Amino acid sequence: MIRTVIFDMDGVLIDSEIVYLRHQKKKLEKKYPWIKESDLYPLVGMDNNEDKYFMADLLGGDAEDPTFLQELKEVYSGVEISYPEIMRPVVPSLLKSLKEQGLKIALASSSRMDNILEVLTSCKIREFFDFVVSGEQFVHSKPDPEIYFHVMKALEVQPEECLIIEDSTYGVTAAHRAGAHVIAVRDDRFCFNQSLADYQINSLEEVLQYI
């Protein structure tokens, strides 16, 4: 029986990933005019430590060079997003329905905690979550399942009692390795490998069918 539903944030609750990528491409094209938006797709779901190596390989930089790391910091900074505008419309009503069924709700995102709290607060959905955790709190982030084991321990539930909702290859892999039931939200833009998910859905409206 499902007792807990655990959500990823970017790409699941909010359609933020494409916004971040386009911001990064715009910053990068000044120095790297050959960069295409699709070149950055592998970044989706990647943790902040791993992405520097990907970007170093893509741009011909050195992932350990402070100058290059500062350049990346500037590329990632300055994005302006109205999170309520990119929140999936069904999110508030879905969270409300899950609460009314007596389920615990958690959020496990690879994003920084300050960003997570900004999203939840501005979208006015913080009250629905019993537990919130950021990948920055762990040595290994997704696809390592550590973040999900941490949620399960905190909420005192077993893997088979959890339904995890993810989108990216990294997230789906982590959720599967944690032994939970996994729903993957389809997104054909980024060529995710969602083969390890138990179910695939086109919209969060379908989540309630699997409770």
PAZAPA-4460 file (N, C-alpha, C; in steps of 0.05 Angstrom, whole numbers, plus 32768, in hexadecimal, padded with zeros to 4 digits):
% residues 211
    n_x    n_y    n_z   ca_x   ca_y   ca_z    c_x    c_y    c_z   seq   type   mol
   8011   7FE8   8000   8000   8000   8000   8012   8019   8000     1      M     A
   800B   802C   7FF0   801A   8045   7FEE   8013   8057   8006     2      I     A
   8028   805F   8015   8024   8071   802C   8030   808C   8027     3      R     A
   8044   808D   8015   8053   80A6   8011   8057   80AB   7FF3     4      T     A
   8053   80C4   7FEA   8059   80CB   7FCF   8070   80DF   7FD0     5      V     A
   8085   80D9   7FC0   809D   80EA   7FC0   80A0   80F6   7FA4     6      I     A
   80A2   8111   7FA3   80A4   811F   7F8A   80C0   8129   7F85     7      F     A
   80C9   8128   7F6C   80DF   8138   7F63   80D3   8154   7F5E     8      D     A
   80E4   8168   7F5A   80D9   8183   7F56   80DB   818C   7F39     9      M     A
   80F4   8191   7F30   80F8   819B   7F15   80EF   8187   7F00    10      D     A
   80DD   8190   7EEE   80D3   817E   7EDA   80BA   816E   7EE2    11      G     A
   80B5   816E   7EFC   809D   815F   7F06   8089   8173   7F11    12      V     A
   8090   8181   7F26   807D   8195   7F31   807E   81AF   7F20    13      L     A
   8095   81B6   7F16   8098   81CE   7F06   80A7   81C8   7EEC    14      I     A
   809F   81D5   7ED7   80AC   81D1   7EBD   80C3   81E4   7EBA    15      D     A
   80D7   81DF   7ECA   80EE   81F2   7ECD   8106   81EB   7EBC    16      S     A
   8109   81D2   7EB5   8122   81C9   7EA9   8128   81D7   7E8F    17      E     A
   8113   81DA   7E7E   8118   81E8   7E64   811F   8205   7E68    18      I     A
   8114   8211   7E7D   811A   822D   7E83   8137   8230   7E8B    19      V     A
   8141   821F   7E9C   815D   821F   7EA4   816F   821B   7E8D    20      Y     A
   8169   8208   7E7C   817A   8201   7E65   817C   8219   7E51    21      L     A
   8166   8226   7E4C   8166   823C   7E39   8175   8254   7E45    22      R     A
   8173   8258   7E5F   8183   826D   7E6C   81A1   8267   7E69    23      H     A
   81A8   824E   7E6E   81C4   8246   7E6C   81CF   8249   7E4F    24      Q     A
   81BF   8241   7E3C   81C7   8243   7E20   81CC   8260   7E18    25      K     A
   81BA   8272   7E21   81BC   828E   7E1B   81D6   8299   7E26    26      K     A
   81DD   8291   7E3F   81F6   829A   7E4B   820E   828F   7E3D    27      K     A
   820D   8276   7E35   8224   8268   7E29   8229   8271   7E0D    28      L     A
   8214   8277   7DFE   8218   827C   7DE1   822A   8295   7DDB    29      E     A
   822D   82A6   7DEF   823F   82BD   7DEB   825C   82B4   7DE6    30      K     A
   8264   82A0   7DF5   827F   8296   7DF3   8281   827C   7DE3    31      K     A
   826B   826D   7DE3   826A   8253   7DD5   8252   8253   7DC2    32      Y     A
   8255   8261   7DAC   823E   8265   7D9A   8234   824B   7D8D    33      P     A
   8244   8236   7D8E   823C   821D   7D82   822A   820C   7D93    34      W     A
   8227   8214   7DAC   8216   8205   7DBF   81F9   8204   7DB6    35      I     A
   81ED   81EC   7DB6   81D1   81E9   7DB0   81C2   81E2   7DCA    36      K     A
   81A9   81E9   7DCA   8199   81E3   7DE2   819A   81C5   7DE9    37      E     A
   8199   81B4   7DD4   8199   8197   7DD8   81B3   818E   7DE4    38      S     A
   81C9   819D   7DE0   81E2   8195   7DEC   81E1   8195   7E0B    39      D     A
   81CE   81A5   7E16   81CC   81A8   7E33   81B8   8195   7E3F    40      L     A
   81A9   8186   7E2F   8194   8174   7E39   819F   8160   7E4E    41      Y     A
   81B7   8155   7E4B   81C1   8142   7E60   81C3   814E   7E7C    42      P     A
   81C3   8169   7E7E   81C4   8176   7E98   81AB   8171   7EA9    43      L     A
   8195   816B   7E9C   817C   8169   7EAA   817D   8151   7EBD    44      V     A
   8179   8157   7ED7   817A   8143   7EEC   8195   813E   7EF7    45      G     A
   81AA   814A   7EEC   81C5   8146   7EF5   81CB   8157   7F0D    46      M     A
   81DA   814C   7F20   81DF   815C   7F38   81F5   8170   7F33    47      D     A
   81F7   8184   7F45   8209   819B   7F41   8227   8193   7F40    48      N     A
   822E   817D   7F4C   824A   8175   7F4C   8251   8167   7F31    49      N     A
   823F   8157   7F27   8244   8148   7F0F   8243   815B   7EF6    50      E     A
   8232   816F   7EF7   822E   817F   7EDF   8247   818F   7ED7    51      D     A
   8258   8195   7EEA   8271   81A4   7EE3   8283   8193   7ED1    52      K     A
   8283   8179   7ED5   8293   8167   7EC4   8287   8165   7EA8    53      Y     A
   826C   8164   7EA7   825F   8163   7E8D   8264   817D   7E7E    54      F     A
   8262   8194   7E8B   8266   81AD   7E7E   8283   81B1   7E76    55      M     A
   8296   81A7   7E86   82B2   81A9   7E7F   82B8   819A   7E65    56      A     A
   82AC   8182   7E63   82AF   8172   7E4B   82A2   817F   7E33    57      D     A
   828A   818B   7E37   827B   8198   7E21   8289   81B1   7E17    58      L     A
   8294   81C0   7E2A   829F   81DB   7E23   82BE   81DB   7E20    59      L     A
   82CA   81C4   7E26   82E7   81C3   7E24   82F5   81D1   7E3B    60      G     A
   82E9   81D0   7E53   82F4   81DD   7E6A   8300   81C9   7E7E    61      G     A
   8307   81D2   7E95   8313   81C2   7EAA   8300   81C3   7EC3    62      D     A
   82F4   81AD   7ECA   82E1   81AC   7EE0   82ED   81B3   7EFB    63      A     A
   8307   81B3   7EFD   8314   81BA   7F16   8320   81D6   7F16    64      E     A
   831D   81E4   7F00   8328   81FF   7EFD   8315   8214   7F09    65      D     A
   831E   8222   7F1D   830C   8236   7F2A   8301   824B   7F16    66      P     A
   8311   8252   7F02   8307   8265   7EEE   82F0   8259   7EDE    67      T     A
   82F2   8240   7ED7   82DD   8233   7EC8   82C4   8230   7ED9    68      F     A
   82C8   8228   7EF2   82B2   8225   7F05   82A3   823F   7F09    69      L     A
   82B2   8255   7F0A   82A5   826F   7F0D   8295   8276   7EF4    70      Q     A
   82A0   826E   7EDD   8291   8273   7EC4   8277   8263   7EC4    71      E     A
   8277   824B   7ECE   825F   823B   7ECF   824B   8248   7EE3    72      L     A
   8255   8251   7EF9   8244   825E   7F0D   8235   8276   7F01    73      K     A
   8243   8285   7EF0   8237   829C   7EE3   8222   8293   7ECE    74      E     A
   8228   827C   7EC1   8215   8272   7EAD   81FB   8269   7EBB    75      V     A
   81FD   825D   7ED2   81E5   8253   7EE0   81D6   8269   7EEF    76      Y     A
   81E3   827F   7EF5   81D6   8293   7F06   81C5   82A7   7EF5    77      S     A
   81B5   82B5   7F04   81A6   82CB   7EF7   818C   82C3   7EEA    78      G     A
   8184   82A9   7EEB   816B   82A1   7EDE   8154   82AC   7EEE    79      V     A
   8140   82B7   7EE1   8129   82C2   7EEE   8110   82B2   7EE6    80      E     A
   8103   82A6   7EF9   80EC   8295   7EF4   80D5   829B   7F07    81      I     A
   80BE   829D   7EFC   80A6   829F   7F0C   809C   8282   7F0F    82      S     A
   80A3   8276   7F26   809C   8259   7F2A   807F   8253   7F28    83      Y     A
   806D   8264   7F33   8051   825E   7F30   8048   825B   7F13    84      P     A
   8055   826A   7F01   804E   8269   7EE5   8056   824F   7ED7    85      E     A
   806A   8242   7EE2   8073   8229   7ED5   806D   8210   7EE6    86      I     A
   805D   8214   7EFB   8054   81FD   7F0B   803F   81EE   7EFB    87      M     A
   8040   81D3   7EFC   802B   81C3   7EEF   8010   81CB   7EFB    88      R     A
   7FFD   81D2   7EEB   7FE3   81DC   7EF5   7FD5   81C9   7F09    89      P     A
   7FD9   81AF   7F06   7FCB   819C   7F17   7FD8   8198   7F32    90      V     A
   7FF0   81A3   7F36   7FFF   819E   7F4F   7FF0   81A3   7F68    91      V     A
   7FE5   81BB   7F6D   7FD7   81C1   7F86   7FC0   81AD   7F8C    92      P     A
   7FB0   81A8   7F78   7F99   8196   7F7C   7FA2   8179   7F80    93      S     A
   7FB8   8171   7F73   7FC3   8156   7F77   7FCD   8153   7F93    94      L     A
   7FDD   8166   7F9C   7FE7   8165   7FB8   7FD1   8164   7FCC    95      L     A
   7FBD   8174   7FC8   7FA6   8175   7FDA   7F98   815A   7FDB    96      K     A
   7F94   814D   7FC4   7F87   8133   7FC3   7F98   811E   7FD2    97      S     A
   7FB2   811F   7FCE   7FC3   810C   7FDC   7FC1   810F   7FFA    98      L     A
   7FC1   8128   8003   7FBF   812E   8020   7FA4   8123   802A    99      K     A
   7F8F   8128   801B   7F74   811F   8024   7F72   8101   8027   100      E     A
   7F83   80F3   8018   7F84   80D6   801A   7F96   80CC   8031   101      Q     A
   7FA1   80DF   8040   7FB2   80D8   8057   7FCE   80CF   8050   102      G     A
   7FD7   80D6   8038   7FF2   80CF   8030   8007   80E4   8039   103      L     A
   801F   80DA   803F   8035   80ED   8044   8040   80F6   8029   104      K     A
   8049   810E   8027   8054   8119   800E   8070   8124   8014   105      I     A
   8083   811D   8003   809F   8127   8006   80A9   8131   7FEB   106      A     A
   80BD   8142   7FED   80CB   814D   7FD6   80E8   8146   7FD8   107      L     A
   80F3   8139   7FC3   8110   8132   7FC3   811B   813C   7FA8   108      A     A
   8129   8153   7FA9   8133   8160   7F91   8151   8163   7F92   109      S     A
   815E   8162   7F7B   817B   8167   7F79   8181   8184   7F7B   110      S     A
   816D   8195   7F79   8172   81B2   7F7B   817B   81BB   7F97   111      S     A
   8185   81D3   7F98   818D   81DE   7FB2   8175   81E3   7FC4   112      R     A
   8179   81E1   7FDE   8162   81E4   7FF0   8156   8200   7FEE   113      M     A
   8166   8215   7FEB   815B   8230   7FE9   8149   8232   7FD0   114      D     A
   8151   8225   7FBB   8140   8225   7FA2   8126   8216   7FA7   115      N     A
   8128   81FF   7FB4   8111   81EF   7FB9   80FC   81FE   7FCA   116      I     A
   8106   820B   7FDF   80F4   821A   7FF0   80E8   8232   7FE2   117      L     A
   80F7   823E   7FD0   80ED   8255   7FC0   80D6   824B   7FAF   118      E     A
   80DA   8234   7FA2   80C5   8229   7F91   80AC   8223   7FA1   119      V     A
   80AF   8214   7FB6   8098   820C   7FC6   8089   8223   7FD2   120      L     A
   8098   8237   7FDB   808B   824F   7FE7   807D   8260   7FD3   121      T     A
   808A   8265   7FBC   807E   8277   7FA8   8066   8269   7F9B   122      S     A
   8066   824F   7F99   8050   8240   7F8E   803A   823A   7FA2   123      C     A
   8040   8241   7FBB   802D   823D   7FD1   8024   8220   7FD5   124      K     A
   8038   820E   7FD5   8033   81F2   7FD8   8044   81E6   7FEF   125      I     A
   8053   81F6   7FFD   8065   81EC   8012   8056   81DC   8027   126      R     A
   803E   81E5   802E   802E   81D9   8043   8027   81BB   803F   127      E     A
   8028   81B3   8025   8020   8197   801F   8036   8183   8025   128      F     A
   804F   818C   8028   8065   8179   802A   806D   8173   8047   129      F     A
   806E   8159   804D   8076   8151   8068   8094   8151   806B   130      D     A
   80A2   814F   8055   80BF   814D   8056   80CB   8157   803C   131      F     A
   80E0   8167   803E   80ED   8173   8026   810B   816F   8029   132      V     A
   8118   8165   8013   8134   8160   8015   8142   8168   7FFA   133      V     A
   815B   8171   7FFC   816A   817A   7FE5   8182   8167   7FE0   134      S     A
   8188   8163   7FC7   819F   8152   7FC0   81B9   815D   7FCA   135      G     A
   81BA   8177   7FCF   81D3   8183   7FD9   81DB   8179   7FF5   136      E     A
   81C8   816C   8002   81CD   8162   801D   81DD   8147   801D   137      Q     A
   81E1   813C   8005   81ED   8121   8004   8207   8121   7FF3   138      F     A
   8218   810E   7FF9   8230   810B   7FE9   822A   8103   7FCD   139      V     A
   8217   80F1   7FCA   820F   80E7   7FAF   81F1   80EE   7FAB   140      H     A
   81EC   80FB   7F94   81D0   8102   7F8D   81C6   80EE   7F78   141      S     A
   81AF   80F2   7F6E   81A3   80E0   7F5A   81B6   80DE   7F43   142      K     A
   81BA   80C6   7F38   81AA   80AD   7F3A   81AF   809C   7F53   143      P     A
   81C0   80A5   7F65   81C3   8096   7F7F   81A9   8099   7F8E   144      D     A
   819F   8083   7F9A   8186   8084   7FA8   8187   808F   7FC5   145      P     A
   819E   8099   7FCD   81A1   80A1   7FE9   818C   80B5   7FF1   146      E     A
   8185   80C8   7FE0   8172   80DD   7FE7   8157   80D1   7FED   147      I     A
   814F   80BB   7FDF   8136   80AF   7FE4   8136   809D   7FFD   148      Y     A
   814C   8090   8002   814E   8081   801B   814C   8093   8033   149      F     A
   8157   80AB   8030   8155   80BF   8045   8138   80C7   804B   150      H     A
   8129   80CC   8036   810D   80D3   8039   80FD   80BC   8047   151      V     A
   8102   80A4   803E   80F4   808D   8049   80FA   8089   8066   152      M     A
   8113   808D   806E   811A   808B   808A   810D   80A1   809B   153      K     A
   810D   80B9   8090   8101   80CF   809F   80E4   80CC   80A3   154      A     A
   80D6   80C1   808F   80B9   80BE   8091   80B0   80A2   809A   155      L     A
   80C4   8092   80A0   80BF   8077   80AB   80AD   8066   8099   156      E     A
   80B5   8064   8080   80A6   8054   806D   80BA   8041   805F   157      V     A
   80AF   802B   8055   80BF   8018   8045   80BE   801F   8028   158      Q     A
   80D2   8017   8018   80D2   801D   7FFB   80B8   8016   7FED   159      P     A
   80AE   7FFE   7FF3   8095   7FF5   7FE6   807D   8006   7FED   160      E     A
   807F   8017   8001   8069   8028   800A   806B   8044   7FFD   161      E     A
   807F   8048   7FEB   8084   8062   7FE0   807F   8062   7FC2   162      C     A
   8073   8078   7FB8   8070   807D   7F9C   8080   8096   7F96   163      L     A
   8094   8093   7F84   80A6   80A9   7F7D   809F   80B3   7F61   164      I     A
   809D   80CD   7F5E   8096   80D9   7F44   80AE   80E9   7F3A   165      I     A
   80B9   80E0   7F23   80D2   80EB   7F18   80CE   80F1   7EFA   166      E     A
   80E3   80FB   7EEE   80E2   80FF   7ED1   80FD   80F8   7EC4   167      D     A
   8113   8101   7ECF   812D   80FE   7EC2   8138   80E1   7EC5   168      S     A
   814B   80DB   7EB3   8158   80C1   7EB5   8165   80BD   7ED1   169      T     A
   8172   80D1   7EDB   817F   80D0   7EF5   816A   80CB   7F0B   170      Y     A
   8155   80DA   7F0A   8140   80D7   7F1F   8132   80BD   7F1F   171      G     A
   812A   80B3   7F07   811D   809A   7F05   812F   8083   7F0E   172      V     A
   8149   8085   7F07   815C   8070   7F10   815F   8070   7F2E   173      T     A
   8161   8087   7F3A   8163   8089   7F57   814A   807D   7F65   174      A     A
   8133   8084   7F5B   811A   807B   7F67   8118   805C   7F65   175      A     A
   811F   8051   7F4D   811F   8034   7F49   8132   8026   7F5C   176      H     A
   814A   8031   7F5F   815E   8025   7F70   8156   8026   7F8E   177      R     A
   8144   8039   7F94   813B   803B   7FB0   8125   8026   7FB6   178      A     A
   811C   8018   7FA1   8109   8002   7FA5   80EC   800B   7FA7   179      G     A
   80E6   8024   7FA0   80CB   802F   7FA1   80BC   802A   7F88   180      A     A
   80A2   802F   7F88   8092   8030   7F70   8099   804A   7F62   181      H     A
   809D   804A   7F47   80A7   8061   7F39   8094   8069   7F22   182      V     A
   808C   8082   7F22   807D   808E   7F0C   8090   80A2   7EFE   183      I     A
   8092   80A0   7EE4   80A1   80B3   7ED4   808F   80C5   7EC4   184      A     A
   8092   80DF   7EC6   8083   80F2   7EB6   8091   80F4   7E9B   185      V     A
   8083   80ED   7E86   808F   80EE   7E6B   8097   810B   7E64   186      R     A
   80AE   810E   7E57   80B6   8127   7E4C   80C8   8121   7E34   187      D     A
   80BD   8123   7E1C   80CB   811B   7E04   80E1   812F   7DFC   188      D     A
   80E3   8146   7E09   80F7   815A   7E02   8113   8152   7E08   189      R     A
   8117   8142   7E1D   8132   813D   7E27   813C   8120   7E23   190      F     A
   812D   8110   7E16   8135   80F4   7E10   813D   80E5   7E29   191      C     A
   812D   80E7   7E3E   8132   80D9   7E57   812F   80BB   7E53   192      F     A
   813F   80AB   7E61   813B   808E   7E63   812A   8089   7E7B   193      N     A
   8111   8083   7E77   80FE   807E   7E8E   80F7   8060   7E90   194      Q     A
   8107   804F   7E84   8101   8033   7E83   80FF   8025   7E9E   195      S     A
   810C   8030   7EB2   810B   8024   7ECD   80F2   802C   7EDD   196      L     A
   80E2   803E   7ED2   80CA   8045   7EE0   80B5   802F   7EDE   197      A     A
   80A4   802D   7EF3   808E   801A   7EF2   8078   8023   7EE0   198      D     A
   8074   803E   7EE0   805E   804A   7ED0   8069   8063   7EC3   199      Y     A
   805D   806A   7EAC   8063   8083   7E9F   8048   8092   7E9B   200      Q     A
   8048   80AC   7EA1   8030   80BC   7E9E   8036   80D5   7E8D   201      I     A
   8021   80E0   7E82   8024   80F8   7E72   801E   8111   7E83   202      N     A
   8010   810E   7E98   8008   8124   7EA9   8006   811B   7EC6   203      S     A
   800B   812E   7ED9   8009   8127   7EF5   7FEC   8121   7EFD   204      L     A
   7FD9   8128   7EEC   7FBD   8121   7EF2   7FB9   8103   7EF4   205      E     A
   7FCB   80F4   7EE8   7FC9   80D6   7EE8   7FD4   80C9   7F01   206      E     A
   7FE1   80D8   7F12   7FEF   80CD   7F2A   7FDA   80BE   7F3C   207      V     A
   7FC3   80CA   7F40   7FB0   80BE   7F53   7FA7   80A2   7F4A   208      L     A
   7FAA   809B   7F31   7FA3   8080   7F28   7FB4   806B   7F34   209      Q     A
   7FCC   8072   7F3D   7FE0   805F   7F46   7FE3   805E   7F64   210      Y     A
   7FD2   806C   7F73   7FD2   806C   7F90   7FC4   8053   7F9A   211      I     A
***
